[in-house]
Amino acid sequence: KGMSELSIVRGYILTALSFLPPLCTIPPPVLTDLVHYLILNILSQVSQATKNSFQLLTGSVEYSIKIRGWQALCLLYSYITVGIAKQVSQTVLKISGNQVIHPQIRYYL
């Protein structure tokens, strides 16, 4: 089983995110209410501990969610502003210090 239809949807969302306009052209309400919300929500999802006590299985639903999440964060990194930078960096440091991270996901850190 492993892959779900949601993986395809996540792929389309990644494509859409790659077409976001430059940071300087996004109105402040859109930046905070949409883009920052997306960044923090995705970060929250990828920071959840793995269900089993060790490592993710490549191809599992949980793996797909996390890898697509990190890919999305790579697309959105230029939209991290002073307003959320501290929260983002603390969460990433917490993840990198407290979890066994799949090698393909570690690449995005």
mmCIF file of the C-alpha atoms, coordinates in Angstrom:
data_MODEL
# 
_entry.id   MODEL 
# 
loop_
_atom_site.group_PDB 
_atom_site.id 
_atom_site.type_symbol 
_atom_site.label_atom_id 
_atom_site.label_alt_id 
_atom_site.label_comp_id 
_atom_site.label_asym_id 
_atom_site.label_entity_id 
_atom_site.label_seq_id 
_atom_site.pdbx_PDB_ins_code 
_atom_site.Cartn_x 
_atom_site.Cartn_y 
_atom_site.Cartn_z 
_atom_site.occupancy 
_atom_site.B_iso_or_equiv 
_atom_site.pdbx_formal_charge 
_atom_site.auth_seq_id 
_atom_site.auth_comp_id 
_atom_site.auth_asym_id 
_atom_site.auth_atom_id 
_atom_site.pdbx_PDB_model_num 
ATOM 1   C CA . LYS A 1 1   ? 0.000  0.000  0.000  1.00 0.00 ? 1   LYS A CA 1 
ATOM 2   C CA . GLY A 1 2   ? 2.350  2.779  1.183  1.00 0.00 ? 2   GLY A CA 1 
ATOM 3   C CA . MET A 1 3   ? 1.739  5.652  -1.209 1.00 0.00 ? 3   MET A CA 1 
ATOM 4   C CA . SER A 1 4   ? -1.591 7.418  -1.061 1.00 0.00 ? 4   SER A CA 1 
ATOM 5   C CA . GLU A 1 5   ? -3.383 9.659  -3.506 1.00 0.00 ? 5   GLU A CA 1 
ATOM 6   C CA . LEU A 1 6   ? -2.406 12.527 -1.216 1.00 0.00 ? 6   LEU A CA 1 
ATOM 7   C CA . SER A 1 7   ? 1.193  12.122 -2.323 1.00 0.00 ? 7   SER A CA 1 
ATOM 8   C CA . ILE A 1 8   ? 0.149  13.179 -5.823 1.00 0.00 ? 8   ILE A CA 1 
ATOM 9   C CA . VAL A 1 9   ? -1.709 16.159 -4.370 1.00 0.00 ? 9   VAL A CA 1 
ATOM 10  C CA . ARG A 1 10  ? 1.374  17.130 -2.359 1.00 0.00 ? 10  ARG A CA 1 
ATOM 11  C CA . GLY A 1 11  ? 3.384  17.019 -5.591 1.00 0.00 ? 11  GLY A CA 1 
ATOM 12  C CA . TYR A 1 12  ? 0.962  19.438 -7.257 1.00 0.00 ? 12  TYR A CA 1 
ATOM 13  C CA . ILE A 1 13  ? 1.108  21.733 -4.244 1.00 0.00 ? 13  ILE A CA 1 
ATOM 14  C CA . LEU A 1 14  ? 4.904  21.764 -4.444 1.00 0.00 ? 14  LEU A CA 1 
ATOM 15  C CA . THR A 1 15  ? 4.623  22.796 -8.074 1.00 0.00 ? 15  THR A CA 1 
ATOM 16  C CA . ALA A 1 16  ? 2.214  25.596 -7.178 1.00 0.00 ? 16  ALA A CA 1 
ATOM 17  C CA . LEU A 1 17  ? 4.513  26.810 -4.383 1.00 0.00 ? 17  LEU A CA 1 
ATOM 18  C CA . SER A 1 18  ? 7.384  27.053 -6.839 1.00 0.00 ? 18  SER A CA 1 
ATOM 19  C CA . PHE A 1 19  ? 5.416  29.766 -8.680 1.00 0.00 ? 19  PHE A CA 1 
ATOM 20  C CA . LEU A 1 20  ? 4.988  32.090 -5.693 1.00 0.00 ? 20  LEU A CA 1 
ATOM 21  C CA . PRO A 1 21  ? 6.045  35.651 -6.513 1.00 0.00 ? 21  PRO A CA 1 
ATOM 22  C CA . PRO A 1 22  ? 9.163  37.199 -4.943 1.00 0.00 ? 22  PRO A CA 1 
ATOM 23  C CA . LEU A 1 23  ? 8.954  38.120 -1.263 1.00 0.00 ? 23  LEU A CA 1 
ATOM 24  C CA . CYS A 1 24  ? 9.073  41.861 -1.962 1.00 0.00 ? 24  CYS A CA 1 
ATOM 25  C CA . THR A 1 25  ? 5.890  41.668 -4.053 1.00 0.00 ? 25  THR A CA 1 
ATOM 26  C CA . ILE A 1 26  ? 3.711  39.726 -1.592 1.00 0.00 ? 26  ILE A CA 1 
ATOM 27  C CA . PRO A 1 27  ? 1.359  41.932 0.453  1.00 0.00 ? 27  PRO A CA 1 
ATOM 28  C CA . PRO A 1 28  ? 2.039  41.672 4.228  1.00 0.00 ? 28  PRO A CA 1 
ATOM 29  C CA . PRO A 1 29  ? -1.352 40.093 5.079  1.00 0.00 ? 29  PRO A CA 1 
ATOM 30  C CA . VAL A 1 30  ? -0.818 37.391 2.439  1.00 0.00 ? 30  VAL A CA 1 
ATOM 31  C CA . LEU A 1 31  ? 2.700  36.779 3.700  1.00 0.00 ? 31  LEU A CA 1 
ATOM 32  C CA . THR A 1 32  ? 1.672  36.343 7.332  1.00 0.00 ? 32  THR A CA 1 
ATOM 33  C CA . ASP A 1 33  ? -1.780 34.800 6.925  1.00 0.00 ? 33  ASP A CA 1 
ATOM 34  C CA . LEU A 1 34  ? -0.934 32.413 4.110  1.00 0.00 ? 34  LEU A CA 1 
ATOM 35  C CA . VAL A 1 35  ? 2.775  31.869 3.534  1.00 0.00 ? 35  VAL A CA 1 
ATOM 36  C CA . HIS A 1 36  ? 3.924  32.004 7.170  1.00 0.00 ? 36  HIS A CA 1 
ATOM 37  C CA . TYR A 1 37  ? 0.943  29.865 8.130  1.00 0.00 ? 37  TYR A CA 1 
ATOM 38  C CA . LEU A 1 38  ? 2.000  27.277 5.532  1.00 0.00 ? 38  LEU A CA 1 
ATOM 39  C CA . ILE A 1 39  ? 5.611  27.304 6.708  1.00 0.00 ? 39  ILE A CA 1 
ATOM 40  C CA . LEU A 1 40  ? 4.708  26.832 10.373 1.00 0.00 ? 40  LEU A CA 1 
ATOM 41  C CA . ASN A 1 41  ? 2.051  24.214 9.623  1.00 0.00 ? 41  ASN A CA 1 
ATOM 42  C CA . ILE A 1 42  ? 4.380  22.174 7.412  1.00 0.00 ? 42  ILE A CA 1 
ATOM 43  C CA . LEU A 1 43  ? 7.154  22.493 9.987  1.00 0.00 ? 43  LEU A CA 1 
ATOM 44  C CA . SER A 1 44  ? 4.772  21.213 12.645 1.00 0.00 ? 44  SER A CA 1 
ATOM 45  C CA . GLN A 1 45  ? 3.925  18.174 10.513 1.00 0.00 ? 45  GLN A CA 1 
ATOM 46  C CA . VAL A 1 46  ? 7.513  17.255 9.715  1.00 0.00 ? 46  VAL A CA 1 
ATOM 47  C CA . SER A 1 47  ? 8.602  17.719 13.325 1.00 0.00 ? 47  SER A CA 1 
ATOM 48  C CA . GLN A 1 48  ? 6.284  15.031 14.677 1.00 0.00 ? 48  GLN A CA 1 
ATOM 49  C CA . ALA A 1 49  ? 8.171  12.026 15.937 1.00 0.00 ? 49  ALA A CA 1 
ATOM 50  C CA . THR A 1 50  ? 8.232  8.905  13.807 1.00 0.00 ? 50  THR A CA 1 
ATOM 51  C CA . LYS A 1 51  ? 5.535  6.420  14.783 1.00 0.00 ? 51  LYS A CA 1 
ATOM 52  C CA . ASN A 1 52  ? 7.974  3.563  15.191 1.00 0.00 ? 52  ASN A CA 1 
ATOM 53  C CA . SER A 1 53  ? 10.864 4.099  17.520 1.00 0.00 ? 53  SER A CA 1 
ATOM 54  C CA . PHE A 1 54  ? 13.526 4.005  14.838 1.00 0.00 ? 54  PHE A CA 1 
ATOM 55  C CA . GLN A 1 55  ? 13.567 5.216  11.272 1.00 0.00 ? 55  GLN A CA 1 
ATOM 56  C CA . LEU A 1 56  ? 10.980 5.859  8.578  1.00 0.00 ? 56  LEU A CA 1 
ATOM 57  C CA . LEU A 1 57  ? 10.478 3.228  5.935  1.00 0.00 ? 57  LEU A CA 1 
ATOM 58  C CA . THR A 1 58  ? 11.143 4.583  2.464  1.00 0.00 ? 58  THR A CA 1 
ATOM 59  C CA . GLY A 1 59  ? 7.866  4.697  0.543  1.00 0.00 ? 59  GLY A CA 1 
ATOM 60  C CA . SER A 1 60  ? 5.606  4.670  3.593  1.00 0.00 ? 60  SER A CA 1 
ATOM 61  C CA . VAL A 1 61  ? 2.829  7.242  3.932  1.00 0.00 ? 61  VAL A CA 1 
ATOM 62  C CA . GLU A 1 62  ? 4.636  8.867  6.856  1.00 0.00 ? 62  GLU A CA 1 
ATOM 63  C CA . TYR A 1 63  ? 7.847  9.054  4.815  1.00 0.00 ? 63  TYR A CA 1 
ATOM 64  C CA . SER A 1 64  ? 5.981  10.654 1.898  1.00 0.00 ? 64  SER A CA 1 
ATOM 65  C CA . ILE A 1 65  ? 4.420  13.282 4.151  1.00 0.00 ? 65  ILE A CA 1 
ATOM 66  C CA . LYS A 1 66  ? 7.757  14.168 5.699  1.00 0.00 ? 66  LYS A CA 1 
ATOM 67  C CA . ILE A 1 67  ? 9.813  14.228 2.493  1.00 0.00 ? 67  ILE A CA 1 
ATOM 68  C CA . ARG A 1 68  ? 7.247  16.370 0.674  1.00 0.00 ? 68  ARG A CA 1 
ATOM 69  C CA . GLY A 1 69  ? 7.087  18.649 3.713  1.00 0.00 ? 69  GLY A CA 1 
ATOM 70  C CA . TRP A 1 70  ? 10.839 19.212 3.700  1.00 0.00 ? 70  TRP A CA 1 
ATOM 71  C CA . GLN A 1 71  ? 10.749 19.783 -0.045 1.00 0.00 ? 71  GLN A CA 1 
ATOM 72  C CA . ALA A 1 72  ? 8.034  22.412 0.464  1.00 0.00 ? 72  ALA A CA 1 
ATOM 73  C CA . LEU A 1 73  ? 10.087 24.091 3.190  1.00 0.00 ? 73  LEU A CA 1 
ATOM 74  C CA . CYS A 1 74  ? 13.028 24.276 0.794  1.00 0.00 ? 74  CYS A CA 1 
ATOM 75  C CA . LEU A 1 75  ? 10.799 26.117 -1.670 1.00 0.00 ? 75  LEU A CA 1 
ATOM 76  C CA . LEU A 1 76  ? 9.507  28.437 1.052  1.00 0.00 ? 76  LEU A CA 1 
ATOM 77  C CA . TYR A 1 77  ? 12.773 29.247 2.846  1.00 0.00 ? 77  TYR A CA 1 
ATOM 78  C CA . SER A 1 78  ? 13.084 32.665 1.195  1.00 0.00 ? 78  SER A CA 1 
ATOM 79  C CA . TYR A 1 79  ? 9.738  33.673 2.738  1.00 0.00 ? 79  TYR A CA 1 
ATOM 80  C CA . ILE A 1 80  ? 10.957 33.152 6.304  1.00 0.00 ? 80  ILE A CA 1 
ATOM 81  C CA . THR A 1 81  ? 11.132 36.639 7.782  1.00 0.00 ? 81  THR A CA 1 
ATOM 82  C CA . VAL A 1 82  ? 12.238 38.023 11.121 1.00 0.00 ? 82  VAL A CA 1 
ATOM 83  C CA . GLY A 1 83  ? 8.720  37.449 12.443 1.00 0.00 ? 83  GLY A CA 1 
ATOM 84  C CA . ILE A 1 84  ? 9.007  33.650 12.316 1.00 0.00 ? 84  ILE A CA 1 
ATOM 85  C CA . ALA A 1 85  ? 12.761 33.045 11.947 1.00 0.00 ? 85  ALA A CA 1 
ATOM 86  C CA . LYS A 1 86  ? 13.338 32.267 15.628 1.00 0.00 ? 86  LYS A CA 1 
ATOM 87  C CA . GLN A 1 87  ? 10.443 29.790 15.793 1.00 0.00 ? 87  GLN A CA 1 
ATOM 88  C CA . VAL A 1 88  ? 11.556 28.076 12.579 1.00 0.00 ? 88  VAL A CA 1 
ATOM 89  C CA . SER A 1 89  ? 15.204 27.793 13.614 1.00 0.00 ? 89  SER A CA 1 
ATOM 90  C CA . GLN A 1 90  ? 14.348 26.484 17.095 1.00 0.00 ? 90  GLN A CA 1 
ATOM 91  C CA . THR A 1 91  ? 12.040 23.839 15.643 1.00 0.00 ? 91  THR A CA 1 
ATOM 92  C CA . VAL A 1 92  ? 14.601 22.709 13.062 1.00 0.00 ? 92  VAL A CA 1 
ATOM 93  C CA . LEU A 1 93  ? 17.322 22.493 15.721 1.00 0.00 ? 93  LEU A CA 1 
ATOM 94  C CA . LYS A 1 94  ? 14.990 20.504 17.961 1.00 0.00 ? 94  LYS A CA 1 
ATOM 95  C CA . ILE A 1 95  ? 14.219 18.077 15.124 1.00 0.00 ? 95  ILE A CA 1 
ATOM 96  C CA . SER A 1 96  ? 17.865 17.614 14.198 1.00 0.00 ? 96  SER A CA 1 
ATOM 97  C CA . GLY A 1 97  ? 18.833 16.932 17.805 1.00 0.00 ? 97  GLY A CA 1 
ATOM 98  C CA . ASN A 1 98  ? 15.976 14.739 18.964 1.00 0.00 ? 98  ASN A CA 1 
ATOM 99  C CA . GLN A 1 99  ? 14.986 12.482 16.090 1.00 0.00 ? 99  GLN A CA 1 
ATOM 100 C CA . VAL A 1 100 ? 16.506 9.718  14.047 1.00 0.00 ? 100 VAL A CA 1 
ATOM 101 C CA . ILE A 1 101 ? 16.227 11.255 10.597 1.00 0.00 ? 101 ILE A CA 1 
ATOM 102 C CA . HIS A 1 102 ? 15.948 9.257  7.390  1.00 0.00 ? 102 HIS A CA 1 
ATOM 103 C CA . PRO A 1 103 ? 19.042 9.948  5.236  1.00 0.00 ? 103 PRO A CA 1 
ATOM 104 C CA . GLN A 1 104 ? 16.964 11.239 2.311  1.00 0.00 ? 104 GLN A CA 1 
ATOM 105 C CA . ILE A 1 105 ? 15.174 13.652 4.642  1.00 0.00 ? 105 ILE A CA 1 
ATOM 106 C CA . ARG A 1 106 ? 18.389 14.676 6.409  1.00 0.00 ? 106 ARG A CA 1 
ATOM 107 C CA . TYR A 1 107 ? 19.519 16.034 3.043  1.00 0.00 ? 107 TYR A CA 1 
ATOM 108 C CA . TYR A 1 108 ? 16.923 18.827 3.369  1.00 0.00 ? 108 TYR A CA 1 
ATOM 109 C CA . LEU A 1 109 ? 18.204 19.908 6.773  1.00 0.00 ? 109 LEU A CA 1 
# 
